[in-house]
Amino acid sequence: MTRVDVEGYSTKVTALGSGYGLRILKKGKVVVQGHAPTKADIASVLKEMLRMLDKCGNPSSMASASRARRKK
C-alpha cells in the first residue's frame, strides 16, 4: 500500500543492481529522483529529497513534516 499525502505526493523505492532508486511522485508523475547506495541509506536520502522539495516551495505535508523533524 502506498501512502499519499493530501497534496498528492508519494514515494517509491526500487531495487537496482547498484543500490536503490528513489522517486517522489505527485499524482503518479515523477517530481524528484535520487539514488541510495545501500538499504540503510534509503531513509536519509528520501528525507533529504523531501526537505529540498519543501524548501523549494512545493507544498507537501509529507515534505514539511520531514523538514520539521530535522530541526528537532
C-alpha positions in Angstrom: 0.0 0.0 0.0 1.3 3.4 -0.9 1.0 6.4 1.4 -0.2 9.6 -0.4 -0.4 12.9 1.4 -3.3 15.3 0.9 -1.5 17.2 -1.9 -1.0 14.0 -3.9 2.7 13.3 -3.2 4.0 9.7 -2.6 7.4 7.9 -2.6 8.6 4.9 -4.4 11.7 2.8 -3.8 13.0 0.4 -6.5 15.9 -2.1 -6.1 18.6 -1.7 -8.7 21.7 -3.6 -9.4 23.8 -0.8 -7.9 21.6 0.2 -4.9 18.1 1.7 -4.7 16.3 4.1 -7.0 14.2 6.6 -5.1 11.3 8.7 -6.5 9.0 11.3 -5.2 5.8 11.4 -7.3 2.9 13.8 -7.4 -0.3 12.2 -8.7 1.8 9.4 -10.3 4.2 11.7 -12.1 7.9 11.8 -11.1 8.9 15.1 -9.5 12.3 14.1 -8.0 14.6 11.1 -8.4 17.5 10.0 -6.3 19.8 7.1 -5.5 20.7 5.3 -2.3 23.8 3.1 -2.4 22.6 0.8 0.4 19.3 -0.1 2.1 20.4 1.6 5.2 20.8 4.9 3.3 17.2 5.0 1.9 15.6 6.9 4.8 18.2 9.6 4.9 18.3 10.1 1.1 14.4 10.3 1.0 14.4 12.7 3.9 16.9 15.0 2.1 14.9 14.8 -1.1 11.6 15.7 0.7 13.4 18.5 2.6 14.6 20.0 -0.7 11.2 19.7 -2.2 9.7 21.6 0.7 12.5 24.2 0.7 11.9 25.0 -3.0 8.3 26.0 -2.3 6.4 22.8 -3.3 3.6 22.5 -0.7 3.5 19.0 0.7 2.5 18.0 4.2 4.9 15.0 4.0 7.8 17.2 2.9 7.1 19.8 5.6 6.9 17.1 8.3 10.3 15.7 7.1 11.8 19.2 7.4 10.3 19.8 10.8 11.7 16.5 12.2 15.2 17.5 11.1 15.1 20.7 13.2 14.5 18.8 16.4 
